[in-house]
Amino acid sequence: METQIPRIVVVGGGAGGLNLVTRLSRSLGQKGRADITLVDENLSHIWKPSLHEFAAGTKGPEEEISFLEHSNRNGYKFRLGRFAGVDYQERWVMLDPVLSDEDVELSPARAVPYDILVLAIGSRSNDFGTSGVSEHCLFLDTPTEAKRLQSAILNLCLRMETGALDVDNDAIRLAIVGGGATGVELAAELREATEQLGRNGIDKLRIPDSVGITVIEGSERLVGALPESISEKVLHELETLNVDVLLGTRVTKVSEKTLKLGNGDSLDAEIIVWAAGIQSNKALASAVDLEVGSLGRLLVGPTLQTTCEDRIFAMGDAADCYWPEQECSLPPRAQVASQQAAFLEAQIKRMISGRALTEFKYTDHGSLVALSSSSAIGSLMGRALGTMTLKGWLAHRAYKYLHYQHEAAVQGHFRATVRTFLSMAMRRVRPRLKLH
């Protein structure tokens, strides 16, 4: 009688999930030692730290990775579906239907069997219960939301140029709530994008102060996860880009095109983007009967197993994993997910072979914040370097290299190198901005 190979299901094709499923496919799936399945509600993957570039239109569809093509090339199964829950007794992952933009059902409610399950569902913005956020704000959590924001900004600029906006409206205003890495990078990218639009036929954007960009942050400094000296440099760079920054300012209510601030003032904006803090995907906490920790993430032990189910692992933004060196939970960063992907590949192989599991150890390599197509600020950490602050072109090269490392992990070094050179070559023959 033929022994059934273990069924490994990874839910979530983000930075960590796609990295893990690629590793498992190469080391187990292609050798017939496991059946690998990836589940995601999107058809393509975008490296999440690049979402602000897609939202501004400075990156286009050629940068995406199709799950259908990638799964065929690497030998795993892809299933389109939105995570809905887990049947622990029968070991089924329950999926909700996925609808198209026209509300046509692309995939029905269904279930996928598993022997080992990895939950790698990414985080979502945290509205902190603020009234009106879900109704009147745009978000930057998924590829779909990034494309929606890009379309909204382009349409707004076109309406300004053609006169479809109010005749007295000689400027458009964009507000970003949240001064973390996402909000800061988006503000800088939007400034560059609107200047590019001005050079590509939207003449009214060439007028000084035709686009007002405001970042609103509740704490007293930007990018609070980075050292204070870097926060000050980021603030200076945004001011140089003519981005207004309101620090120590809470948003208490959002209505159509208006933000109500904690000091009683109001701020008008044609587009409001909410990027203030994160929390785990609400479907994760509501649909899974597992222990939940900070930010709605699933509590995991040092082995990355959930505290209630040994055959369910959680990683990346879905996992609340303790960081002994800092006496807190690991931050929701792409480098955490990347390191956990490499760890879980070995961990799952150990589980399949019946060996004892090991404990995850995280190494902080620092953080970088991109502030334009040619500049970044941040710090890198290592045993040889200690902590080194980078700024400008060199920091931007380091930021780009992080993306290349991710590409190499999921595409292979040859494909990643070819894609990089093709992208550089295409910049000479295509618009620098998505104009449709």
C-alpha positions as CSV (number, residue, x, y, z in Angstrom):
1,M,0.0,0.0,0.0
2,E,1.4,3.4,-1.0
3,T,2.0,5.8,1.8
4,Q,0.3,9.2,1.4
5,I,2.8,12.0,1.3
6,P,2.1,14.9,3.8
7,R,-0.1,17.8,2.5
8,I,1.4,21.1,3.4
9,V,-0.9,24.2,3.0
10,V,0.4,27.8,3.2
11,V,-2.3,30.4,3.5
12,G,-1.0,33.8,2.3
13,G,1.3,34.6,-0.6
14,G,3.0,37.6,0.8
15,A,6.7,38.2,1.5
16,G,6.9,35.2,3.9
17,G,4.3,32.9,2.4
18,L,5.6,32.9,-1.1
19,N,9.2,32.6,0.1
20,L,8.3,29.5,2.2
21,V,6.1,27.8,-0.4
22,T,8.9,28.3,-3.0
23,R,11.5,26.7,-0.6
24,L,9.2,23.8,0.3
25,S,8.4,23.1,-3.4
26,R,12.1,22.9,-4.3
27,S,13.2,20.8,-1.3
28,L,10.1,18.6,-0.9
29,G,7.5,19.0,-3.5
30,Q,9.7,18.5,-6.6
31,K,11.2,15.4,-5.0
32,G,7.8,13.9,-4.3
33,R,8.2,14.1,-0.5
34,A,5.2,16.4,0.1
35,D,2.2,17.9,-1.6
36,I,2.5,21.7,-1.4
37,T,-0.5,24.1,-1.8
38,L,-0.6,27.9,-1.6
39,V,-3.9,29.7,-0.9
40,D,-4.4,33.4,-1.5
41,E,-7.3,35.7,-2.4
42,N,-5.2,37.5,-5.1
43,L,-3.9,36.2,-8.4
44,S,-0.5,37.9,-8.1
45,H,2.2,38.8,-5.6
46,I,3.7,42.2,-4.9
47,W,6.5,42.7,-2.4
48,K,4.7,44.6,0.3
49,P,7.4,47.2,0.9
50,S,6.9,48.2,-2.7
51,L,3.1,48.8,-2.5
52,H,3.6,52.6,-2.2
53,E,5.4,52.6,-5.6
54,F,2.5,50.7,-7.2
55,A,0.1,53.2,-5.5
56,A,2.0,56.1,-7.0
57,G,2.3,54.5,-10.4
58,T,6.1,54.4,-10.4
59,K,5.9,50.6,-10.7
60,G,3.7,48.7,-13.0
61,P,2.3,45.2,-13.6
62,E,5.6,43.8,-14.9
63,E,6.9,43.8,-11.3
64,E,4.1,41.5,-10.2
65,I,4.5,37.7,-9.8
66,S,1.6,35.6,-11.1
67,F,0.7,32.8,-8.7
68,L,-0.6,30.7,-11.5
69,E,2.7,30.9,-13.5
70,H,4.9,30.7,-10.4
71,S,3.1,27.6,-9.1
72,N,3.4,25.8,-12.5
73,R,7.1,26.6,-12.7
74,N,7.9,25.5,-9.2
75,G,5.6,22.5,-8.9
76,Y,3.1,23.5,-6.2
77,K,-0.7,24.0,-6.3
78,F,-2.3,27.4,-6.2
79,R,-5.8,27.8,-4.9
80,L,-7.7,31.1,-5.2
81,G,-9.7,31.7,-2.0
82,R,-10.2,34.0,1.0
83,F,-9.4,32.4,4.4
84,A,-12.5,31.7,6.5
85,G,-11.4,29.2,9.2
86,V,-10.0,25.8,10.1
87,D,-11.7,22.5,10.9
88,Y,-9.1,21.1,13.3
89,Q,-10.7,17.6,13.7
90,E,-10.9,16.9,9.9
91,R,-7.9,19.1,9.1
92,W,-9.6,21.3,6.5
93,V,-8.8,25.0,5.7
94,M,-12.2,26.7,5.0
95,L,-12.3,29.3,2.2
96,D,-14.8,32.0,1.5
97,P,-15.8,32.9,-2.1
98,V,-13.7,35.4,-4.1
99,L,-15.5,37.9,-6.3
100,S,-14.3,39.9,-9.3
101,D,-14.5,43.7,-9.5
102,E,-17.9,43.1,-11.2
103,D,-19.1,40.9,-8.3
104,V,-18.8,37.7,-10.4
105,E,-17.8,34.7,-8.4
106,L,-14.3,33.6,-9.3
107,S,-14.1,30.8,-6.8
108,P,-16.8,29.4,-4.5
109,A,-16.7,28.6,-0.8
110,R,-14.7,25.4,-0.5
111,A,-12.3,23.5,1.7
112,V,-8.6,22.4,1.3
113,P,-7.3,19.4,3.2
114,Y,-4.0,19.7,5.1
115,D,-1.6,17.7,7.3
116,I,0.6,20.7,8.1
117,L,-0.8,24.2,8.0
118,V,1.1,27.5,7.9
119,L,-0.9,30.7,8.4
120,A,1.0,33.6,6.7
121,I,-1.8,36.0,6.3
122,G,-0.5,39.6,6.1
123,S,-1.5,42.5,8.4
124,R,-4.1,45.2,7.7
125,S,-4.3,48.9,8.7
126,N,-5.6,49.5,12.2
127,D,-8.3,52.2,12.3
128,F,-8.4,52.2,16.2
129,G,-12.1,52.5,16.0
130,T,-12.0,55.9,14.4
131,S,-15.4,56.9,13.0
132,G,-15.6,57.2,9.2
133,V,-12.3,55.5,8.3
134,S,-13.7,52.5,6.5
135,E,-16.2,54.6,4.6
136,H,-14.0,57.5,3.5
137,C,-10.3,56.4,3.5
138,L,-8.2,54.5,1.0
139,F,-5.8,51.9,2.3
140,L,-2.5,50.4,1.2
141,D,-2.5,46.8,2.5
142,T,-3.0,44.7,-0.6
143,P,-2.1,44.8,-4.3
144,T,-5.8,45.5,-5.1
145,E,-5.8,48.5,-2.8
146,A,-2.6,49.9,-4.2
147,K,-4.0,49.8,-7.7
148,R,-7.2,51.4,-6.5
149,L,-5.2,54.2,-4.9
150,Q,-3.2,54.7,-8.1
151,S,-6.3,55.0,-10.2
152,A,-7.9,57.4,-7.7
153,I,-4.9,59.7,-7.8
154,L,-4.5,59.7,-11.5
155,N,-8.3,60.3,-12.0
156,L,-8.1,63.2,-9.6
157,C,-5.2,64.8,-11.4
158,L,-7.0,64.4,-14.8
159,R,-10.2,66.0,-13.4
160,M,-8.1,68.9,-12.2
161,E,-6.5,69.4,-15.6
162,T,-9.8,69.1,-17.6
163,G,-11.8,71.3,-15.3
164,A,-14.1,68.5,-14.1
165,L,-13.3,69.6,-10.5
166,D,-14.8,72.8,-9.0
167,V,-13.8,75.9,-11.0
168,D,-12.3,77.5,-7.9
169,N,-10.2,74.5,-7.2
170,D,-6.6,75.4,-8.2
171,A,-5.0,72.8,-6.0
172,I,-5.6,69.2,-4.9
173,R,-4.9,68.0,-1.4
174,L,-3.8,64.5,-0.4
175,A,-3.7,63.5,3.3
176,I,-1.9,60.5,4.7
177,V,-2.8,59.4,8.3
178,G,0.2,57.7,9.8
179,G,3.9,58.6,9.9
180,G,5.4,55.1,9.9
181,A,7.4,53.7,7.0
182,T,4.3,53.2,4.8
183,G,3.0,56.8,5.3
184,V,6.4,58.4,4.9
185,E,7.4,56.4,1.8
186,L,4.0,57.0,0.2
187,A,4.2,60.8,0.8
188,A,7.6,61.0,-0.9
189,E,6.6,58.8,-3.8
190,L,3.4,60.8,-4.4
191,R,5.4,64.0,-4.5
192,E,7.6,62.5,-7.2
193,A,4.7,61.0,-9.1
194,T,2.7,64.2,-9.3
195,E,5.8,66.0,-10.6
196,Q,6.1,63.3,-13.2
197,L,2.5,63.8,-14.1
198,G,3.1,67.5,-14.6
199,R,5.9,66.6,-17.1
200,N,3.6,64.2,-18.9
201,G,0.9,66.5,-20.0
202,I,-1.1,67.5,-16.9
203,D,0.0,71.1,-17.1
204,K,-1.7,72.4,-14.0
205,L,0.5,70.2,-11.8
206,R,3.5,72.3,-13.0
207,I,2.1,75.2,-11.0
208,P,3.9,75.6,-7.6
209,D,1.8,74.3,-4.7
210,S,-0.7,72.7,-7.0
211,V,-0.6,69.5,-5.0
212,G,-0.6,69.7,-1.2
213,I,0.5,66.5,0.7
214,T,0.1,66.3,4.4
215,V,1.3,63.5,6.8
216,I,-0.5,63.3,10.1
217,E,1.2,61.4,12.9
218,G,-0.2,60.8,16.4
219,S,3.2,60.5,18.1
220,E,5.9,63.2,18.5
221,R,8.1,61.8,15.7
222,L,8.0,59.9,12.4
223,V,9.0,56.3,11.9
224,G,9.0,55.6,15.6
225,A,10.5,52.1,15.1
226,L,13.8,53.7,13.9
227,P,16.3,55.6,16.0
228,E,15.4,59.2,16.9
229,S,18.3,60.6,14.8
230,I,16.9,58.9,11.7
231,S,13.4,60.2,12.5
232,E,14.8,63.7,12.4
233,K,16.5,63.1,9.1
234,V,13.2,61.7,7.6
235,L,11.3,64.8,8.8
236,H,13.9,67.1,7.2
237,E,13.7,65.2,3.9
238,L,9.9,65.4,3.8
239,E,10.0,69.1,4.5
240,T,12.6,69.5,1.6
241,L,10.0,67.7,-0.6
242,N,7.4,70.2,0.4
243,V,5.4,67.7,2.4
244,D,3.6,69.1,5.4
245,V,3.9,67.1,8.6
246,L,1.7,67.3,11.6
247,L,3.2,65.5,14.6
248,G,1.4,64.8,17.9
249,T,-1.9,65.1,16.1
250,R,-4.7,62.5,16.4
251,V,-7.5,62.1,13.9
252,T,-10.8,61.7,15.8
253,K,-13.2,61.5,12.9
254,V,-13.2,61.1,9.1
255,S,-16.0,62.3,6.8
256,E,-16.1,62.8,3.1
257,K,-13.0,64.8,2.2
258,T,-12.5,66.1,5.7
259,L,-10.4,65.0,8.7
260,K,-11.4,66.1,12.2
261,L,-8.3,66.5,14.4
262,G,-7.9,66.1,18.1
263,N,-7.1,69.8,18.7
264,G,-10.4,70.7,17.2
265,D,-9.1,71.8,13.8
266,S,-10.2,70.3,10.5
267,L,-8.2,69.3,7.4
268,D,-9.7,69.0,3.9
269,A,-8.4,66.6,1.4
270,E,-9.7,65.1,-1.9
271,I,-8.0,61.8,-1.1
272,I,-7.4,60.4,2.4
273,V,-5.1,57.4,2.9
274,W,-5.1,55.6,6.2
275,A,-1.7,54.1,7.1
276,A,-1.8,54.6,10.9
277,G,-0.7,51.4,12.6
278,I,-1.4,47.8,11.8
279,Q,-3.3,44.8,13.1
280,S,-3.7,41.2,12.1
281,N,-6.2,40.4,9.4
282,K,-9.6,40.3,11.2
283,A,-10.5,37.1,9.5
284,L,-7.6,35.4,11.3
285,A,-8.7,36.2,14.8
286,S,-12.4,35.8,14.2
287,A,-12.2,32.5,12.2
288,V,-9.6,30.6,14.1
289,D,-10.1,29.3,17.6
290,L,-6.5,29.8,18.6
291,E,-4.8,32.0,21.2
292,V,-4.5,35.6,20.1
293,G,-1.8,38.0,21.2
294,S,-0.8,41.6,20.4
295,L,-2.3,43.3,17.3
296,G,-4.7,40.4,16.9
297,R,-1.8,38.1,15.9
298,L,-1.8,34.4,16.8
299,L,0.4,33.4,19.7
300,V,3.2,31.1,18.8
301,G,5.9,29.4,20.7
302,P,9.7,29.5,19.9
303,T,9.1,26.8,17.3
304,L,6.5,29.0,15.6
305,Q,3.8,26.4,16.3
306,T,0.5,27.9,17.6
307,T,0.0,27.4,21.3
308,C,-3.1,25.2,20.8
309,E,-2.4,23.2,17.6
310,D,1.0,21.5,17.0
311,R,0.3,21.0,13.3
312,I,-0.5,24.7,12.7
313,F,2.3,27.2,12.4
314,A,2.0,31.0,12.0
315,M,4.6,33.4,10.6
316,G,5.2,37.0,9.6
317,D,2.5,39.5,10.5
318,A,0.1,36.6,11.5
319,A,2.4,35.5,14.4
320,D,2.9,37.0,17.8
321,C,6.4,35.7,18.5
322,Y,8.3,36.7,21.6
323,W,11.7,38.4,21.1
324,P,13.8,37.6,24.2
325,E,16.6,40.1,23.4
326,Q,14.2,43.0,23.4
327,E,11.6,41.5,25.9
328,C,8.7,42.2,23.4
329,S,7.0,40.7,20.4
330,L,8.8,40.6,17.1
331,P,7.9,43.6,14.9
332,P,5.8,43.1,11.8
333,R,8.6,43.6,9.3
334,A,9.4,41.9,6.0
335,Q,12.8,40.8,7.3
336,V,11.1,38.9,10.1
337,A,8.9,37.0,7.6
338,S,11.9,36.3,5.4
339,Q,13.9,34.8,8.2
340,Q,10.9,32.8,9.4
341,A,10.4,31.4,5.9
342,A,13.9,30.0,5.9
343,F,13.5,28.7,9.4
344,L,10.1,27.0,8.7
345,E,11.4,25.2,5.7
346,A,13.9,23.4,7.9
347,Q,11.3,23.1,10.7
348,I,8.7,21.4,8.6
349,K,11.3,19.0,7.2
350,R,12.2,18.1,10.7
351,M,8.5,17.5,11.6
352,I,8.0,15.3,8.5
353,S,11.1,13.2,9.4
354,G,10.1,12.9,13.1
355,R,13.0,14.8,14.4
356,A,12.8,17.3,17.3
357,L,11.9,20.9,16.4
358,T,14.2,23.8,17.0
359,E,13.6,27.4,18.2
360,F,13.5,30.4,16.0
361,K,16.2,33.1,16.5
362,Y,15.7,36.5,14.9
363,T,18.6,38.7,13.8
364,D,17.8,42.4,13.3
365,H,19.6,43.8,10.3
366,G,18.2,47.3,10.6
367,S,15.6,49.2,8.6
368,L,15.5,51.5,5.6
369,V,12.9,54.0,4.4
370,A,12.8,55.0,0.8
371,L,12.1,58.7,0.1
372,S,12.3,58.9,-3.7
373,S,13.5,57.0,-6.7
374,S,17.1,57.8,-5.7
375,S,17.2,58.4,-2.0
376,A,16.6,56.5,1.3
377,I,17.4,56.8,5.0
378,G,18.0,54.1,7.5
379,S,20.3,52.0,9.6
380,L,22.0,48.7,8.9
381,M,23.1,46.3,11.7
382,G,25.7,43.5,11.7
383,R,28.4,41.9,13.7
384,A,31.2,43.5,11.6
385,L,29.5,46.9,11.1
386,G,27.7,47.4,14.4
387,T,25.0,50.0,13.7
388,M,25.6,52.1,10.6
389,T,23.4,55.0,9.4
390,L,22.9,55.3,5.7
391,K,21.5,58.2,3.7
392,G,21.0,59.1,0.1
393,W,22.0,57.1,-3.0
394,L,23.9,54.5,-1.0
395,A,20.9,53.9,1.3
396,H,18.6,53.6,-1.8
397,R,20.9,51.0,-3.4
398,A,20.7,49.0,-0.1
399,Y,16.9,49.3,-0.2
400,K,16.8,48.1,-3.8
401,Y,19.1,45.2,-2.8
402,L,16.6,44.0,-0.2
403,H,14.0,43.7,-3.0
404,Y,16.5,41.8,-5.1
405,Q,17.1,39.4,-2.3
406,H,13.4,38.7,-2.1
407,E,13.2,38.3,-5.8
408,A,16.1,35.9,-5.7
409,A,14.4,33.8,-3.0
410,V,11.2,33.3,-4.9
411,Q,12.4,33.5,-8.5
412,G,16.0,32.2,-8.3
413,H,19.1,34.4,-8.8
414,F,19.1,34.0,-12.6
415,R,15.5,35.2,-13.1
416,A,15.9,37.9,-10.5
417,T,19.0,39.2,-12.2
418,V,17.4,39.1,-15.7
419,R,14.3,40.9,-14.4
420,T,16.4,43.6,-12.7
421,F,18.4,44.3,-15.9
422,L,15.2,44.2,-18.1
423,S,13.6,46.7,-15.7
424,M,16.6,49.0,-16.0
425,A,16.5,48.8,-19.8
426,M,12.8,49.4,-20.0
427,R,13.1,52.6,-18.1
428,R,14.7,54.1,-21.2
429,V,11.7,53.3,-23.5
430,R,8.7,53.5,-21.3
431,P,7.1,56.3,-19.2
432,R,8.6,56.6,-15.7
433,L,5.0,56.6,-14.4
434,K,1.9,54.5,-15.1
435,L,-0.4,56.9,-17.0
436,H,-3.5,54.8,-17.4
